[in-house]
Amino acid sequence: ARRLLLKMALSLMSAHAAFQAPAPLMRSRPVQMFSEGDIGVTRPLGVYDPLGLISTRDMFRYEVMEIKHGRAAMLGFVHVILTEAGARFPGYLSPTAGLKFSDVPSGCIASLEALPTPAWLQIMVVGCFAETGYFLFNSQDPSKAPGDIAGDNWVRYSDKATKTFKLNAERNNGRAAMLGITGCLIHELLGVDALYP
């Protein structure tokens, strides 16, 4: 049953593009062409659009998805590093199953296989809600810049050059983390350690 759930999870990850934010959260904007100096357009690739999507798609939605998945990948990669180092929460992960956090092995796939079925279902439901934008903290206000989901009290940078640098750093770190967590998953699927293959 766990292998079937793992296959289902992997197939859902490959079909993540099918999820779309609800209509009220989406905005219709004129097609936006990117140019050098825009947030996310960095060296060495610059404006990288091999499929020609910029002129035909709502790039606001794609920017929001890239930032969200980059943030999730950064958290996922930190999780791999911490669990490989032996860091665990104290107490029980599932009191009804008698499963402690310390009982869960390190590794992306091994840790998921150790979870009981209700935990899998919770992960899937939370993932689906996050992808469709139904969580309050995950909703993207169309009037704000892509990725700006914080409240009004969040500290923002007043210096434009510093803000541009920080936003580009976040975007590039997210892209690197997406590749990094994918590499960890591939290492484990090949039967070697995620961090030290």
N, C-alpha and C positions, 0 to 999 in steps of 0.2 A: 504494500500500500504506500509506503514511503517513497519507493522508486517511482511509482505512478505520480505521486504528488510532486516529486522533483521534476519529472518530465513535464507536468502541467505548468509548474512555475517557470521552467525554462522556455516553454512555448509562449507563455504570457509575456515574458520579458522580450521575446522577439517581436511580439505584436503590440508593443507599447504605443506605437504610432497610431493605433486604432482609437485610443482614448483621446477625447477632445474635451476641452473645458465647456461647461454649459453655455448656451447662447448668450445669456445676460453678461457673462464675464468676458466674452470675446468682443472685439471692436472691429468695425470695418474701417480700414485705413487705406489710403491710396498706396499703391505699390511703392515700397521704399528701396531705393538703390543705395548700396553701401559704397563708401569711398574711404580712402586712406585717412586716418585720424579718428574715425568713428570708434565707439566702444566695441571691443571684440575683434576689430580689424587690426591685427598685429603682424609684425615681421616673423618669420620670413615669408609667409604665404600671402599676406595682404588680403585682398578681396578674393576669397577662394570659393568658387561656385562652379564646380565641374559639371553639374547637372542642369545648370541654368534655372534654378528655382527662384532666385531673387526677383526676377521679373514676372513670375507667375503666381507666387504664393504670398500669404500673409506672414511676413517675416517676424512680426511682433510675436506671434504664437511660437515660432521656432526659437526665437531668442529666449522667451520665457522657459520653454522646455529645456534648452541647453543649460541655462543657469540652474534650474531646479535639479536636473540630473547631475550636473557637475557638483552641486552642494551635497547631494545624496552620495555620490561616488567618493567625495572627500571624507565624509563620515564613515563610509564603508571601508575605505583604505585604512583610516585610523583604527577602526574596529579590528581589522586583520593584524595590524601591528601590536595593538594592546593584548589581543587574545594569544598571539604567538609569544608575547612576553610573559604570559601567565596571569594577567590581570582579570579578576572576576569579581562580580558583585557578591556580597555576603548573602546568605539565606537561600530561600527556595525560589526556583524559577517556576515550578509547578508543584504546590503542596499536595494536590490530589494525586499526582503521579509519583510523588516522592523524589522529584528531580531537583537537585541543588544546582546553582550556577557553577559551582566548582566541578560538577560532574560532566559538564558540557565540554567536549574536546575543542581544541583550536582548529581553525580552518573553516572556510566558507561553507563548503558542502557538508563536511563532517558535523559541524555544529547544527546545521539545519536538519540533518538526519537524526540527531539525538533528541529533537523536540517532539513532544506529543502532537497528535493530529489537531486538537483545538488551537494550539499555538500556530500551526501552519495556517489554519483558517483565519486567525486574527491577523497574521502577517498579510495574507492575500486581501482581506477586506481593507486594512489600512492602506495598502499599496494602491488598490483600486480607487479609494477615496482621494488619496493624494494625487493620483494621475488625472482624475476628473475635476479636481478643484473644489470638492465639497467640504474640505476642512477650512475653518475660518482663518487659521494662521497661514494657509497655503493659497488663499485667493489672491489673484493678481488684479489689482485695480487698473482698468484700462487707461485711466488718466495719468498713471504714474509710469516711470521708466521701467523697462523689463527687469524683473528680479527684485523690485522694490516692494516687498511685502511687509515691511516693518511699520510700526505705528508712528505717530507724529513725534513721539519722545525719543526716537532713535537718533543717535548722534550722526550727523552727516557732515561731510567735509565742505567747508566754505571755499577753500581754494580749488579752483577748477582743475588745475594741473595735477594736484594731489588726488582729487577725486577720480580723474581719468586714469591715473596710474593704478590706484587701488582697484577700480572696477575691471581694468584690463588684467591685473594680476589675479583677481578672483576668477575671471573667465578662463585664463590660461591654466591656472591651477586646477580648475574643474575639468578642463579637457585632459590634462595629464592624469588626473585621478580616475577619469572614466577609462582611459587606456590601462592604468595601473590595476584597477580592480578587475578589469576583464582579463588581464594577464594572470592575476592570482587565481581566478576561476579556471582558466585554461590549464595552469600548472596543476591544480588539484584534479581536474578531469584526466590529466595525463598520469596521475598517480604519484606526483612529487609534491614537496612542500610548497605552499603558496608563495612564501617570501624567499626561500633559499632552495631553488630547484636543483 
